[in-house]
């Protein structure tokens, strides 16, 4: 039986899960692949900590170069993370003619174009199923199952930490700060949660998905990013009264000559299936011209769900090796000469519906002052609600708009902030509701 040798770089949480599956499910994988997937090397700076796995003798090493330069290794699994040494090791592995599997969404979103070009030049595979959506088969679905579709749009909950925090705020009426602290106690949020709650992790993922969907180069720098730190129980309560739930969404749509790619808190109607996704679960809704709408749902992070996705890539590459092929499926779904630079729509050019909440002094003429400024910039108000208790002389004034252009909204809010009848920073949340369009 053919032996396919694997080198694992990084044995942290996900790396340990990958090693666990390769060792403990070895017989299952052999039966399904028809080859011995041999974990020959595991390199990590710490090889003393007990990871709960019985590693074969001689597998563990602190020397990554021993793994990268071993001529017997067929594929390298990069589980180090980050954009520094991980990139160097991936490029070295590619240069040595080895296939690579990674879950490193931050690296792929920022520098993936260079890595995919290097892999193409050497004729090796660079696989990354685990980079988006954990165990959800998002990459495989886009590249294979939906290959006959023009993808029209995608929207998804792609960060479990943010979804958990928003669920806690809604369910318990606690503040963002309290919900974040609970997420950290439960191990769902890092000590420094900026990548998650700031929306950056989600942006990495939508940048990758947009490239797969539309045949464009990965473009992270133009993705609009806004986090969830300003979401309050009051806004979640108002959203529910209007028939909406607030989620941190990754949204992408193909337009005539540009692509939308944005991440921000969004109000979506209760009839949208994404409103039922709670806790740490992820989900991605994809709209194709042939299939209509489909929903992928599952654990977006964690040792074993993510490791499962990594092993699916290992098996795909192993099957290619057995059949004497490589790069059978283009890594970014399109042939390289069909990938182009499609511009990303500036957030200022976005046209959508808006929710505003103002802390307005309880005086005559306040509503007309604010409405007059909106009218000046062509923003049409759909409904106005003055709700809630007076706090420090101010009451919550909530407005929902018809479709408006973001640049006009920004100019209007700049003027409204300067009114002496508005006592706090206005709250803006975008609304995605097809029935309003």
Order of alpha helices (4+ residues) and beta strands (2+ residues): beta-alpha-alpha-beta-beta-alpha-beta-alpha-beta-alpha-beta-beta-alpha-alpha-alpha-alpha-beta-alpha-beta-beta-beta-beta-alpha-beta-alpha-beta-beta-beta-alpha-beta
